[in-house]
Amino acid sequence: MTPVDLLGSEREPLPEARSVGQPRAEGRLEVTLLLRRRTDIAPYPERPGIPRPGPWAQAWPSREEFARTWGAHPDDVDRVRAFAQAFHLEVRSEQVGARLVRLGGTVERFEQAFGVALERWAFPAGTYRGRTGPVRLPDELNGIVLGVFGLDDRPQARAHVRRRRTALASDRSYPPTQVAAAYGFPSGATGAGTTIGFLELGGGYNADDVAAYFQGQGIAPPSITAVSVDGATNTPTGELDGPDGEVQLDLEVAGSSAPGAALVAYFAPNTDAGFLDGLSAAVHDTTHRPSIVSVSWGGPEPSWTGQARAALDAVFQDAATLGITVLVAAGDSGATDGEPDGALTVDFPASSPHVLACGGTSLVLDQTQRVSEVVWNDLAADEGATGGGVSEAFALPTYQSSPPVPAAPNGFAGRGVPDVAANADPATGYAVAVDGAAVVLGGTSAVAPLWAGLLARIVELEGGSLGFLNPSLYRPPVASTCHDITSGNNGGYEAGPGWDPCTGWGSPDGMQLLAALRGVLPPE
């Protein structure tokens, strides 16, 4: 078996990391392999046309149909089984629809199987098991296995939630219901019959605490379910500034803006393997079947391997084909996404062309009337700013051919981020509760679940999944329903009329969006 390098799998140590020994005595580990599809998917899947009358849901394949048409081919799975047997690795699970095969074994066996040398690395925030260089595959699996995840378990993503470090007398806060009303969320709908999934990479929630929050807002507590992925569980840390804030912000914003929707939190480890497995669990879930998935975790595009970006984008493409709308926070560190060298970069997975990327604004309300709304930027006080810019990894999608998306810093014609926006400034933040304590939170982490709540209401009113919205969003009838944010910048790009790399098309007018979508989806 002649080994070949797996494209895009190269790894370097984290900054300031140093090797502190071998992890071979640490026991067994599990690794996820992503396999190729048996049939290609269209680049940017749109809603299939269906004649009226008929529920929208009929237009989308079921997850079972998807597995039969686009899942892993049985012959490819057999080849992976034979490979595992040759290296004395155990096949722990096979997911045909998601095209994932999970292998278990010792560190030494995995080193032999994939031609890597694993080390234990120490860095300022802790330690991780890591590797340098590429993963190697036998020639028989070249082109069949597209990604190998879990050999390296470094922390991969950060939560895009912000709490004010220094409160000012001018600060404001709003319950999510007030923000939803200001954005014209359709009345007469609660998201009933819709399921929203959330990817969570740490922390958790206490059901009684979350229920008490909703009761305090006069809202019947929604149905919330926790799903464990790769051994991660709903585990609240009790730390106000820890990952609990992300989890509970997601649930409370979405649950307030769409109280009739069922909420499902998929808890996975904060590694590239955990991100892939958790996202795949949500998209291919045949039990809860979410039609909307909200992701508020990410990191600078260059911090991900090429295979990780390609693998996650492929799952988002799966979601688009299944009629699932995926919303992703665009980041909270401005146009540099917090990169120490100050280079302009976007956050991934918001830069995937198959997601609805959500940027942030600073919103001032008088009751439920918008008084002003500008780009969120408080970088001067080190309080964050909306992410946004141009991808250097994903090419300009066809649906973005008409907005004036600038070139990426390296001259690449890339995907522009974000697509839409909403209130994210912690100085005009959301009044929520974390671990039972009242707190005001912001960040683009709040925007993804807020838009998820809006779409859940529209799904209820229209009787079926909306699917991949971006091609419709970039058509004038839909784009014009957003409140155009023309003032401000994110430290690298200026807002202006129409789409821009700060707030995309702008913040929503829910009733206008509903009316426009009814004219666009499904086609006559």
Buried (B, 14 or more C-beta within 10 A) or exposed (E): EEBBBBBBBBBEBBEEBEEEEBBEEEEEBBBBBBBBBBEEBEEBBBBBEBEEEEEBBEBBBEBEEBBEBBBBBEEBBEBBBEBBEEBEBEBBEBBBBBBBBBBBBBBBBBBBBBBBEBBBBBBEEEBBBBBBEBBBBBEBBBEBBBBBBBBBBBBBBBBBBBBBEEEEEEBBBBBBBBBBBBBBBBEEBBBBBBBBBBBBBBBBBBEEBBBBBBEEBEBEBBEBBBBBBBEBEBBBBEEEEBBBBBBBBBBBBBBBBBBBBBBBBBBBBBBBBBBBBBBBBBBBBEEBBBBBBBBBBBBBBBBBBBBBBBBBBBBBBBBBBBBBBBBBBBBBBBBBBBBEEEBBBBBBBBBBBBBBBBBBBBBBBEEBEBEEBBBBBBBEEEBBBBBBBBBBBBEBBEBBEEBEBEEBBEEBBBBBBBBBBBBBBBBBBBBBBBBBEEBBBBBBBBBBBBBBBBBBBBBBBBEBBBBBBBBBBBBEBBBBBBBBBBBBBBBBBEBBEBBBBBBBBBBBBBBBBBBBBEEBBBEE
